Amino acid sequence: MKKIFKYAFIDAFWTSAYVIIVALLPYFLGQSALKDVKSIIIPIAMLMLLVFSVALVGSLIFGRPVIWYVDGKKKDAVSLLVCTLGILFIITLTVFLILTIFAGA
């Protein structure tokens, strides 16, 4: 169980880190480089980012559980998936809590 929690934490951490990086890039680019650009390239870039994000985050969250499930470790696979989603949910709640605290200040 300790190994499962470790993998779940690592996967949830990297998923959160990726989301933060992806959220920061358009925020900072939008304030400078892309401010006055009116082009079809922007929607294409956003959709490509969405497709890449879904693939990467899907791999981070579901990759190892699927491999374990196929290898016959069904109970461990389900436990890992539930732990990963649980940790990711806690991280999400923490972010919303921080947002609520700073939005009120």
N, C-alpha and C positions, 0 to 999 in steps of 0.2 A: 504494500500500500504506500510505503514511503517513496518508492520509485515512481509510482503512478502520480502522486502529488507533485513530485519534483518535475516530471515531464509536463504535467498540467500547468504548473506555474510558469515554466519556461515558455510553453506555447502561448499562454495567455499574455505573458509579458511582451513577447515579440510581436504578437498581434496588436497589442495596445501601442507599442512603440511605432509600429508601421502606421497605424491610424493617426497618431500624433504628427509624424513626419509628413504624411500626405495632407493633413489639415493645415500644417504650417506653410507648406510650399505655395499653394494658391493664395494664402493670406498675404504673404510677403511679396510674391510676384504680382499679385493683383494691385498692390499699392504703388508699383513702379513700372515694371516692364510691360505688363498687359493692360495698362489703364485705358489707352485709347485705341486698342486694336479691335477692329471689327472684321472678323474673318471666319470662314467656315472651319478653319483649323482649330479654333478654340473648342467648339462642340465635339469635334473629332478627337481632340486630345483628351477631353473630359471622359468621353465614352471609352477610349482606350485605357485610361487610368482606371475606370470602373471595372472593365474586364480584367485587367491585370490584378487589381485589388481583390476581386472575387476569387480569382485563381489562387493568389498567394495566401490570402486569409483562409480559404477553404483547405488548402494544403496544410497550413499550420494547425488548424483546428481538427480536421478530419483525417489527415494523412496517416499519422501513427495509429489511431484507433482502427482505421480500415485495415492496415497492414497486420495489426495484432489479431483482428477478427478473422481475417483470411488464414492466418497462421494457427487458428484454433484457440486463441486466448480470448474467447468471447467475453467472459466476465471482466477480465482486465481491460479489454477494449471499451466496453460500456462504462466502466468505472472511470477510465481516463477521459472519455468524452464528457461525462457528467461533471467531473472535477474541473476540466478545462472551461466548460461553459459556466460553471459556478464561480470560478475565480474571475473570469471575464465579466460576469455580471456584477461581482463585488467591485471590480475596478471601475466599471461603468457607473455604479451608484456613487462611488467616491468622487468621480469626476463631476457628476451632477450636484453632489453636495458642495463641492468646492465652488462650482459655478453659482449655486444659490447663495453661498456665503459672500462671495465677492460681488455678485450682482446687487446685493442689498447694501453693500458698503458704499 
